[in-house]
């Protein structure tokens, strides 16, 4: 069965989106230094729209073609598609040589945000304190 024109429009739009974005867009290429490996990460917001329809041309001056349903009216497809995206850097994952991992935000807006972002590091520090007490 032949592909419908709207399906072709949607598939073309999705293929173009796939060409623009891949996993390396969200998780960036690691930057290796002697002290640590730094991995940038981002948030992507993406939207697309695609649509179309058939324009029935039933003017008496036009030559009539038989359609699949047996009608003598000519069907003309009209359609289009579009996409929009935004990429916002979120921060960096820092993997130190001593095997500690922490997150450094790209933007810190409030002290509470800073505390929440560093919470895993704080928990590790508290664990180390308790381990020292019990040994």
C-alpha positions, -999 to +999 in steps of 0.1 A: +000+000+000+013+035-008+022+058+020-002+086+025+011+122+020+006+131+057+026+101+068+054+112+045+053+147+060+054+134+096+082+109+088+103+137+072+098+160+102+108+132+127+139+122+106+151+159+107+146+160+145+166+127+148+194+143+127+195+174+150+196+156+184+212+124+197+224+112+231+255+134+229+232+164+229+219+156+264+250+140+279+280+158+264+314+145+255+335+138+287+363+161+294+392+142+310+417+161+332+445+147+354+422+152+385+388+143+372+365+135+344+339+161+337+307+153+319+283+181+308+246+175+307+217+195+293+179+196+292+163+196+258+127+208+252+113+197+219+080+201+201+068+194+166+037+198+147+027+182+114-006+183+096-023+184+063-054+176+044-068+170+010-082+198-011-112+187-031-110+202-066-144+199-081-144+228-105-161+219-138-133+233-160-107+208-145-101+174-160-115+148-137-094+118-124-108+087-109-098+083-072-095+050-053-131+053-041-144+058-076-152+095-073-144+117-103-131+146-082-094+154-081-078+153-046-048+175-039-028+171-008-017+202+012+004+199+043+034+209+063+054+203+094+077+222+117+097+217+149+112+238+176+137+231+203+156+247+231+188+234+248+196+245+284+228+235+300+221+220+334+255+213+349+284+189+351+289+155+366+324+154+381+340+121+387+372+125+407+402+101+406+394+091+442+361+077+428+339+104+443+311+118+422+294+151+425+272+174+405+281+210+398+251+230+386+254+254+357+230+278+374+223+282+411+193+303+419+188+299+456+207+285+486+181+256+488+189+246+452+226+245+462+219+223+492+198+199+472+224+197+445+251+189+470+230+165+491+246+133+478+281+147+488+268+157+523+254+122+528+287+106+518+306+129+543+282+119+571+286+082+563+324+086+565+321+102+599+300+074+613+324+048+598+353+065+616+333+064+649+326+027+646+362+016+638 
